[in-house]
Amino acid sequence: MPFVFRPRAVRLALPALLAAFVAACAEAPKVVAPPPPPPAPVVQLSPRLVELASAYRLYVNNTTAIAPAFTDGEAIAASLRTGVQYEPQQLAKGAIAYGAVVALQDRAFVEGVRIYAKDATQRRQVAYEILKDPAYAVGLNGSASAAGQIIAALGGDAQRLYDNGKAVKQAAYDIQKQPWSKADVPGRDARLATAKSLSAAAMTGSVDETARLQQASSGAAVLGVPAGAPVSPPYTQTVVRALAVAALAALGEAGDANVNSVLGLVTEPNVGMCMNMSKLNLYQCLAVARPHYEDVFCLGQHGMMDTGRCMIRAAGLPEPYEARFIPSQESINKGMQVKKPPAKRKPVKKKS
């Protein structure tokens, strides 16, 4: 069959052919990749929490450095001012904050928590659970080794404070051989008022120690705390709350933006109450103390040993045993013997 050229058909098909040619020559549409997720926030602990830890460390360092070899009343007065210079609630909070810094030195714990920091939704959920219940941090990877670090650090501080207080208390008996120690303390009322004033004032840490703890909270190995063996739960509230604060810091959720929420975790009423009782006993002791050696006893027993005992309890360690006088059964029996009443004398008749 002969080919018949149809111009009209060509004219009609040409636009479609040109469109197909242009489409074939056009570049394939580019696939736009979604933006990468924002990086996980860095480990951070608010300077307000670091300052609490620094104030705690300053008190511990200064008080455990008190030398029991007293030579005069002024040395006793200076040591007393050092030993009473803490506000009970702030010291309890500072111990928790310092425990958190110690936990952030534990690489296994930090890495176990940082797993949840990559995803923003998961990070906020874990932070919410910790703020709702601090014990949630106990279930995080590495918590047992971090808890061991906290217990070793706080317990070591507490034991040193207790032991030094015991040495100071012993000095109260030793210095009685020196005549000056038996003289009355001058300005006894003012001395008690000063002790109460120092006890109520807010503590501040040293600049150097604060800087060192700020570095440690970021993971720098600058504390030099002894490595504690992993400790399984249960833990005291002090240890639990220190773990919780450290976990929030490892998530990047304990900076200045969230500090008010995190500060609620460092309040532990039981330890604060114990330290309050130590202070009340100290005030009562100073109120009745007269000679210098009695001030030494008040400082050693109530200012240092009682406070150290509270901190040992907060760390969850066994409290130190103090020997007490227990009367023998023989002495008890002697004390219970009833004396016979004196024989009645017959009345003498008066002569009339």
Sequence and secondary structure as in RCSB ss.txt:
>XXXX:A:sequence
MPFVFRPRAVRLALPALLAAFVAACAEAPKVVAPPPPPPAPVVQLSPRLVELASAYRLYVNNTTAIAPAFTDGEA
IAASLRTGVQYEPQQLAKGAIAYGAVVALQDRAFVEGVRIYAKDATQRRQVAYEILKDPAYAVGLNGSASAAGQI
IAALGGDAQRLYDNGKAVKQAAYDIQKQPWSKADVPGRDARLATAKSLSAAAMTGSVDETARLQQASSGAAVLGV
PAGAPVSPPYTQTVVRALAVAALAALGEAGDANVNSVLGLVTEPNVGMCMNMSKLNLYQCLAVARPHYEDVFCLG
QHGMMDTGRCMIRAAGLPEPYEARFIPSQESINKGMQVKKPPAKRKPVKKKS
>XXXX:A:secstr
      HHHHHHHHHHHHHHHHHHHS                  B HHHHHHHHHHHHHHHHHHT  S   SHHH
HHHHHHHHH   HHHHHHHHHHHHHHHHTT HHHHHHHHGGGSSHHHHHHHHHHHHH GGGGGGSTTHHHHHHHH
HHHHHHHHHHHHHHHHHHHHHHHHGGGSGGGGSB TTHHHHHHHHHHHHHS     HHHHHHHHHHHTT S S  
       S   HHHHHHHHHHHHHHHT BSGGGHHHHHGGG  HHHHHHHHHHHHHHHHHHHH  BHHHHHHHII
IIIIIHHHHHHHHHHT            HHHHHHHH                
